Amino acid sequence: MAKFLESRQAKTRARFIVIAGHVHNYERYEEGGVMFITTGGGGATPYMIKREPNDAYKDPGPTYHFCHFDVGPGKLTMHMEKLELDGNKPRWIERDSFELKPN
């Protein structure tokens, strides 16, 4: 499926984004102009991910998080909020974001 989307991406003005959620962690990378996101930041035991050089998100370790998307005229913006501890107090911190516009 990825190769199919990448071949189509090269021929269209629209931007393709693939969002999956099975793996309990967060990943974001781009291949062939297609943005791939894994968002599984709930309460299950996190899956440790080896970050690759082309990964857009590089924080090591578990990433308990949520993502929210804003859709506006001609653009899509995504924000990933990661749960981090500040001493003993948990807080949400934006650790990744991006904006997509048509090609």
KOLLO-209009 format. One line per field, with one value per residue: chain; residue in one letter; z, y, x of N, C-alpha, C in turn. Coordinates in nm, 4 decimals. Layout:
N
mol: c(A; ...);
type: c(A; ...);
nc3: c(Z; ...);
nc2: c(Y; ...);
nc1: c(X; ...);
cac3: c(Z; ...);
cac2: c(Y; ...);
cac1: c(X; ...);
cc3: c(Z; ...);
cc2: c(Y; ...);
cc1: c(X; ...);
This chain:
103
mol: c(A; A; A; A; A; A; A; A; A; A; A; A; A; A; A; A; A; A; A; A; A; A; A; A; A; A; A; A; A; A; A; A; A; A; A; A; A; A; A; A; A; A; A; A; A; A; A; A; A; A; A; A; A; A; A; A; A; A; A; A; A; A; A; A; A; A; A; A; A; A; A; A; A; A; A; A; A; A; A; A; A; A; A; A; A; A; A; A; A; A; A; A; A; A; A; A; A; A; A; A; A; A; A);
type: c(M; A; K; F; L; E; S; R; Q; A; K; T; R; A; R; F; I; V; I; A; G; H; V; H; N; Y; E; R; Y; E; E; G; G; V; M; F; I; T; T; G; G; G; G; A; T; P; Y; M; I; K; R; E; P; N; D; A; Y; K; D; P; G; P; T; Y; H; F; C; H; F; D; V; G; P; G; K; L; T; M; H; M; E; K; L; E; L; D; G; N; K; P; R; W; I; E; R; D; S; F; E; L; K; P; N);
nc3: c(0.0000; 0.0772; -0.1256; -0.3448; -0.2676; -0.2552; -0.5253; -0.6399; -0.5049; -0.6239; -0.8521; -0.7970; -0.6697; -0.4199; -0.0759; 0.0786; 0.3758; 0.6141; 0.8833; 1.1591; 1.4386; 1.5980; 1.7188; 2.0351; 2.0846; 1.9417; 1.6136; 1.3376; 1.0028; 0.6658; 0.3456; 0.0075; -0.0334; 0.1103; 0.4214; 0.7130; 1.0094; 1.3277; 1.5904; 1.8961; 2.1742; 2.4218; 2.7345; 2.7391; 2.7674; 2.6383; 2.3107; 2.2327; 2.0104; 1.7554; 1.6612; 1.3439; 1.1129; 0.9269; 1.0584; 1.1629; 1.4211; 1.7081; 1.9804; 2.2339; 2.3955; 2.5831; 2.4664; 2.5821; 2.4736; 2.2897; 1.9815; 1.7966; 1.5331; 1.3152; 1.0769; 0.8145; 0.5704; 0.2909; 0.4327; 0.6677; 1.0030; 1.2500; 1.5909; 1.8396; 2.1650; 2.4399; 2.7366; 3.0161; 3.3094; 3.5525; 3.7977; 4.0365; 3.9133; 3.6508; 3.3105; 2.9964; 2.7026; 2.3988; 2.1655; 1.9036; 1.5786; 1.2696; 0.9457; 0.6669; 0.3263; 0.0053; -0.2777);
nc2: c(-0.1176; 0.1248; 0.1800; 0.2083; 0.4398; 0.6233; 0.6301; 0.7434; 0.9862; 1.1311; 1.2208; 1.3912; 1.6885; 1.6995; 1.6203; 1.3255; 1.1510; 0.9071; 0.7505; 0.5506; 0.3301; 0.1090; 0.0299; 0.0942; 0.3732; 0.6604; 0.7642; 0.9446; 0.9977; 1.0583; 0.9242; 0.9078; 1.1415; 1.0984; 1.1345; 0.9496; 0.8430; 0.7018; 0.6652; 0.5757; 0.6345; 0.5665; 0.4017; 0.1466; -0.0869; 0.0579; 0.0196; -0.0132; 0.1856; 0.1901; 0.4720; 0.6124; 0.7690; 0.9267; 0.9820; 1.2101; 1.2636; 1.2242; 1.1658; 0.9466; 0.6391; 0.5716; 0.7168; 0.8575; 1.0017; 1.2380; 1.3322; 1.6183; 1.7629; 2.0387; 2.1815; 2.3988; 2.6623; 2.5464; 2.4090; 2.1670; 2.1139; 1.9457; 1.8562; 1.7082; 1.6130; 1.5383; 1.3455; 1.4399; 1.4316; 1.6795; 1.7126; 1.5710; 1.6256; 1.5730; 1.6886; 1.8207; 1.8517; 2.0058; 1.8178; 1.7569; 1.8727; 1.9627; 2.1084; 2.0690; 2.1490; 2.1842; 2.0464);
nc1: c(0.0817; 0.1964; 0.3868; 0.2139; 0.0673; 0.2796; 0.3585; 0.1301; 0.1250; 0.3272; 0.2051; -0.0023; -0.1610; -0.2725; -0.1975; -0.0851; -0.1543; -0.0930; -0.2376; -0.1905; -0.2543; -0.1801; 0.0696; 0.2021; 0.3163; 0.4814; 0.5364; 0.6745; 0.7286; 0.8457; 0.7998; 0.8622; 0.7123; 0.4812; 0.3274; 0.3713; 0.2228; 0.2327; 0.0242; -0.0225; -0.0665; -0.1804; -0.2622; -0.1397; 0.1398; 0.4270; 0.5693; 0.8982; 1.0747; 1.3127; 1.4654; 1.5032; 1.7374; 1.5903; 1.3571; 1.1084; 1.0369; 1.2257; 1.2567; 1.3669; 1.2533; 0.9424; 0.6355; 0.3823; 0.0927; -0.1200; -0.2771; -0.3762; -0.5611; -0.5792; -0.7797; -0.7671; -0.8249; -0.6717; -0.4708; -0.3403; -0.2821; -0.0960; -0.0616; 0.1319; 0.0960; 0.2809; 0.2885; 0.4588; 0.6662; 0.6964; 0.8860; 0.6920; 0.4614; 0.2410; 0.2400; 0.1258; 0.3084; 0.3848; 0.5461; 0.5871; 0.5051; 0.3484; 0.2832; 0.0796; 0.0485; -0.1115; 0.0657);
cac3: c(0.0000; 0.0846; -0.2593; -0.4262; -0.2293; -0.2944; -0.6706; -0.6660; -0.4493; -0.7221; -0.9650; -0.7516; -0.5901; -0.2828; 0.0077; 0.1421; 0.5119; 0.6627; 1.0290; 1.2145; 1.5825; 1.6713; 1.8013; 2.1502; 2.0885; 1.8411; 1.5058; 1.2227; 0.9002; 0.5308; 0.2405; -0.1231; -0.0245; 0.1929; 0.5651; 0.7887; 1.1532; 1.4175; 1.7141; 1.9887; 2.2980; 2.5383; 2.8574; 2.7331; 2.7729; 2.5106; 2.2258; 2.2117; 1.8679; 1.7179; 1.5770; 1.2246; 1.0777; 0.8534; 1.1417; 1.1988; 1.5680; 1.7491; 2.1245; 2.2678; 2.5061; 2.5675; 2.4336; 2.6119; 2.4023; 2.2041; 1.8658; 1.7504; 1.3979; 1.2807; 0.9330; 0.7740; 0.4256; 0.2248; 0.5149; 0.7796; 1.1048; 1.3526; 1.7116; 1.9285; 2.3035; 2.5148; 2.8816; 3.0809; 3.4519; 3.5996; 3.9374; 4.0521; 3.8490; 3.5064; 3.2259; 2.8520; 2.6327; 2.2548; 2.1303; 1.7590; 1.5010; 1.1292; 0.8643; 0.5280; 0.2282; -0.1256; -0.3559);
cac2: c(0.0000; 0.2420; 0.2053; 0.2577; 0.5792; 0.7038; 0.6508; 0.8366; 1.1170; 1.2004; 1.2667; 1.4676; 1.8099; 1.6682; 1.5574; 1.2031; 1.1266; 0.7775; 0.7497; 0.4183; 0.3425; -0.0160; 0.0291; 0.1836; 0.4747; 0.7627; 0.7746; 1.0261; 1.0039; 1.0786; 0.8413; 0.9332; 1.2509; 1.0595; 1.1440; 0.8340; 0.8684; 0.6000; 0.7318; 0.4809; 0.6857; 0.5428; 0.3494; 0.0134; -0.0897; 0.1095; -0.0560; 0.0678; 0.2045; 0.2376; 0.5900; 0.6106; 0.9035; 1.0051; 1.0068; 1.3503; 1.2652; 1.1474; 1.1420; 0.8038; 0.5911; 0.5706; 0.8454; 0.8650; 1.1251; 1.2470; 1.4200; 1.6907; 1.8146; 2.1597; 2.1910; 2.5345; 2.6813; 2.5112; 2.3492; 2.0774; 2.1234; 1.8429; 1.8789; 1.5927; 1.6535; 1.4265; 1.3520; 1.4378; 1.4650; 1.7960; 1.6685; 1.4716; 1.6780; 1.5464; 1.7981; 1.7962; 1.9393; 1.9792; 1.7648; 1.7441; 1.9361; 1.9890; 2.1674; 2.0216; 2.2287; 2.1172; 2.0588);
cac1: c(0.0000; 0.2833; 0.4429; 0.1036; 0.0423; 0.3945; 0.3542; 0.0203; 0.1606; 0.4122; 0.1240; -0.1192; -0.1376; -0.3151; -0.0959; -0.1328; -0.1089; -0.1400; -0.2376; -0.2165; -0.2490; -0.1661; 0.1898; 0.1856; 0.4212; 0.4577; 0.6340; 0.6371; 0.8323; 0.7946; 0.8582; 0.8027; 0.6171; 0.3663; 0.3540; 0.3250; 0.2178; 0.1799; -0.0144; -0.0834; -0.0088; -0.2655; -0.2073; -0.0776; 0.2848; 0.4767; 0.6594; 1.0177; 1.1000; 1.4453; 1.4493; 1.5870; 1.7844; 1.4903; 1.2390; 1.0856; 1.0308; 1.3429; 1.2673; 1.3733; 1.1702; 0.7974; 0.5738; 0.2391; 0.0604; -0.2375; -0.2595; -0.4950; -0.5466; -0.6530; -0.7993; -0.8000; -0.8209; -0.5469; -0.3654; -0.3699; -0.1787; -0.1051; 0.0169; 0.1415; 0.1175; 0.3396; 0.2779; 0.5895; 0.6624; 0.7704; 0.8912; 0.5861; 0.3411; 0.2348; 0.1935; 0.1265; 0.4023; 0.3899; 0.6790; 0.5982; 0.3978; 0.3801; 0.1768; 0.0778; -0.0239; -0.1077; 0.1895);
cc3: c(0.0000; -0.0531; -0.3538; -0.3963; -0.2718; -0.4447; -0.7090; -0.6172; -0.5500; -0.8345; -0.9242; -0.6686; -0.4438; -0.2078; 0.0756; 0.2808; 0.5574; 0.8147; 1.0767; 1.3658; 1.6595; 1.7656; 1.9130; 2.1676; 1.9805; 1.7404; 1.4020; 1.1282; 0.7650; 0.4336; 0.1107; -0.1220; 0.0581; 0.3398; 0.6336; 0.9371; 1.2225; 1.5481; 1.8003; 2.1290; 2.4219; 2.6511; 2.8521; 2.7422; 2.6381; 2.4422; 2.1997; 2.0634; 1.8485; 1.6215; 1.4640; 1.1896; 1.0041; 0.9326; 1.1735; 1.3503; 1.6203; 1.8985; 2.1534; 2.3754; 2.4793; 2.5440; 2.4577; 2.5610; 2.3467; 2.0921; 1.8396; 1.6182; 1.3819; 1.1291; 0.9010; 0.6233; 0.3693; 0.3111; 0.6236; 0.8760; 1.2092; 1.4678; 1.7940; 2.0662; 2.3835; 2.6644; 2.9421; 3.2274; 3.4785; 3.7514; 3.9526; 3.9797; 3.6984; 3.4309; 3.0796; 2.7853; 2.4841; 2.2185; 1.9811; 1.6959; 1.3574; 1.0634; 0.7235; 0.4447; 0.0966; -0.1947; -0.4606);
cc2: c(0.1256; 0.2774; 0.2600; 0.4051; 0.6707; 0.7300; 0.7484; 0.9777; 1.1987; 1.2636; 1.3540; 1.5881; 1.7869; 1.6038; 1.4359; 1.1914; 0.9952; 0.7782; 0.6105; 0.4271; 0.2158; -0.0161; 0.1320; 0.2715; 0.5755; 0.7615; 0.8726; 1.0310; 1.0222; 0.9912; 0.8749; 1.0428; 1.2207; 1.0664; 1.0216; 0.8659; 0.7439; 0.6709; 0.6333; 0.5143; 0.6648; 0.4747; 0.2140; 0.0252; -0.0440; 0.0137; 0.0331; 0.0687; 0.2531; 0.3537; 0.5855; 0.7532; 0.9885; 1.0277; 1.1562; 1.3668; 1.1735; 1.1205; 0.9918; 0.7685; 0.5980; 0.7113; 0.8339; 1.0009; 1.1239; 1.3450; 1.4951; 1.7585; 1.9389; 2.1677; 2.3330; 2.5462; 2.6501; 2.4518; 2.2591; 2.0902; 2.0150; 1.8809; 1.7510; 1.6429; 1.5306; 1.4499; 1.3378; 1.4750; 1.5852; 1.7787; 1.5551; 1.5116; 1.6468; 1.6703; 1.7588; 1.9001; 1.9043; 1.9391; 1.7442; 1.8184; 1.9498; 2.0509; 2.1126; 2.1159; 2.1529; 2.1398; 2.1659);
cc1: c(0.0872; 0.3396; 0.3365; 0.0781; 0.1567; 0.3950; 0.2439; 0.0535; 0.2401; 0.3312; 0.0061; -0.0772; -0.1758; -0.1998; -0.1574; -0.0713; -0.1727; -0.1263; -0.2762; -0.2009; -0.2235; -0.0457; 0.1733; 0.3093; 0.3865; 0.5717; 0.5811; 0.7554; 0.7653; 0.8721; 0.7875; 0.6970; 0.4928; 0.4077; 0.2920; 0.3341; 0.1639; 0.1499; -0.0930; -0.0375; -0.0914; -0.1913; -0.1414; 0.0747; 0.3401; 0.5722; 0.7803; 1.0532; 1.2428; 1.4243; 1.5507; 1.6296; 1.6800; 1.3618; 1.2278; 1.0818; 1.1391; 1.3541; 1.2713; 1.2710; 1.0215; 0.7432; 0.4243; 0.1928; -0.0817; -0.2053; -0.3889; -0.4609; -0.6335; -0.6590; -0.8435; -0.7938; -0.6817; -0.4384; -0.4235; -0.2526; -0.2032; -0.0135; 0.0148; 0.1798; 0.1617; 0.3237; 0.4176; 0.5723; 0.7516; 0.7783; 0.7919; 0.4583; 0.3420; 0.1871; 0.2075; 0.2164; 0.3990; 0.5317; 0.6960; 0.4814; 0.4445; 0.2599; 0.1913; -0.0057; -0.0198; 0.0255; 0.1752);
